Amino acid sequence: MTVLLTSLSFAQNKNAKATIEVDGVCLMCKDRIEKAAIRTKGVKSAIWNVETHELKLIYDERKTDLDTISKSIAAVGHDTKTIKATDEAYNAVHPCCKYRDEAVQDDHKN
């Protein structure tokens, strides 16, 4: 039993790296997404790329997981591949950040 518990504790990485896709269109989105991720207990680094929509993470698997991080991001109005933000959370973002609106997406391409 002790061997099993010891191996389970070593299986979790305190500096796990992952990349998740997060919808957004601008630098205000970037700030909101990164803050939501970094405020999640166990997240050490969160950098979102406006062009690729990739959020690169370093986090402690003993304290959090990708689902929890995705929920934190969805709570501030941004969709991830696995979790969609509620309409209430999405509607709370700045009008410039309405990434679901094609006209807003087009405005940010220029």
C-alpha positions as CSV (number, residue, x, y, z in Angstrom):
1,M,0.0,0.0,0.0
2,T,2.8,2.4,0.8
3,V,4.5,1.8,-2.5
4,L,1.2,2.6,-4.3
5,L,0.7,5.9,-2.4
6,T,4.3,6.8,-3.0
7,S,4.1,6.2,-6.8
8,L,0.9,8.2,-7.0
9,S,2.4,11.2,-5.4
10,F,5.4,11.1,-7.8
11,A,3.1,10.7,-10.8
12,Q,1.8,14.3,-10.4
13,N,4.0,17.0,-11.8
14,K,4.5,20.2,-9.9
15,N,5.6,22.0,-13.1
16,A,3.3,20.4,-15.7
17,K,3.1,22.2,-19.1
18,A,0.1,22.3,-21.3
19,T,-1.5,24.4,-24.1
20,I,-5.2,25.0,-24.4
21,E,-7.2,26.9,-27.0
22,V,-9.1,29.9,-25.7
23,D,-11.3,32.2,-27.8
24,G,-10.6,36.0,-27.7
25,V,-9.7,38.8,-30.1
26,C,-7.6,41.5,-28.5
27,L,-5.1,42.6,-25.8
28,M,-7.9,43.2,-23.3
29,C,-9.0,39.6,-23.8
30,K,-5.3,38.5,-23.3
31,D,-5.2,40.4,-20.0
32,R,-8.5,38.9,-18.8
33,I,-7.6,35.3,-19.9
34,E,-4.2,35.4,-18.3
35,K,-5.4,36.9,-15.0
36,A,-8.2,34.3,-14.7
37,A,-5.7,31.5,-15.3
38,I,-3.0,32.8,-13.0
39,R,-5.6,33.4,-10.2
40,T,-6.4,29.6,-10.3
41,K,-4.6,28.0,-7.4
42,G,-1.7,26.0,-8.7
43,V,-1.1,27.9,-11.9
44,K,2.4,29.3,-12.1
45,S,2.5,30.8,-15.6
46,A,-0.2,31.7,-18.2
47,I,0.6,33.3,-21.5
48,W,-2.1,33.7,-24.2
49,N,-1.3,34.4,-27.8
50,V,-3.7,36.7,-29.6
51,E,-2.9,35.3,-33.0
52,T,-3.0,31.6,-32.3
53,H,-5.5,31.7,-29.4
54,E,-3.2,29.3,-27.5
55,L,-2.8,29.6,-23.8
56,K,0.5,28.2,-22.6
57,L,0.4,27.1,-19.0
58,I,2.8,25.9,-16.3
59,Y,0.8,24.5,-13.3
60,D,1.1,22.2,-10.3
61,E,-0.9,19.0,-11.1
62,R,-1.1,18.4,-7.3
63,K,-3.2,21.6,-6.9
64,T,-5.2,22.0,-10.1
65,D,-6.0,20.5,-13.5
66,L,-6.9,21.7,-17.0
67,D,-10.6,21.4,-16.4
68,T,-10.4,23.7,-13.3
69,I,-8.3,26.2,-15.3
70,S,-10.8,26.1,-18.2
71,K,-13.7,26.8,-15.8
72,S,-11.9,29.8,-14.4
73,I,-11.4,31.2,-17.9
74,A,-15.0,30.5,-18.9
75,A,-16.2,32.3,-15.7
76,V,-14.7,35.5,-17.0
77,G,-16.4,35.1,-20.4
78,H,-14.0,33.2,-22.7
79,D,-14.7,29.8,-24.3
80,T,-12.1,27.0,-24.3
81,K,-12.2,23.8,-26.3
82,T,-13.8,22.0,-23.4
83,I,-15.9,24.6,-21.7
84,K,-18.1,27.3,-23.1
85,A,-18.6,30.5,-21.1
86,T,-22.2,31.2,-20.0
87,D,-24.1,33.8,-21.9
88,E,-24.1,36.0,-18.7
89,A,-20.3,35.8,-18.4
90,Y,-19.8,36.4,-22.2
91,N,-22.1,39.4,-22.2
92,A,-20.1,40.9,-19.3
93,V,-17.0,41.3,-21.5
94,H,-16.2,44.7,-23.1
95,P,-18.0,45.1,-26.5
96,C,-14.6,45.1,-28.2
97,C,-14.0,41.6,-26.9
98,K,-17.2,39.9,-28.3
99,Y,-15.2,37.2,-30.1
100,R,-18.4,35.3,-31.0
101,D,-19.5,38.2,-33.2
102,E,-18.1,38.0,-36.8
103,A,-18.0,41.8,-37.2
104,V,-15.8,42.1,-34.1
105,Q,-13.5,39.4,-35.4
106,D,-13.2,41.2,-38.7
107,D,-12.5,44.5,-37.0
108,H,-9.5,42.9,-35.2
109,K,-8.0,41.4,-38.3
110,N,-7.0,44.8,-39.6
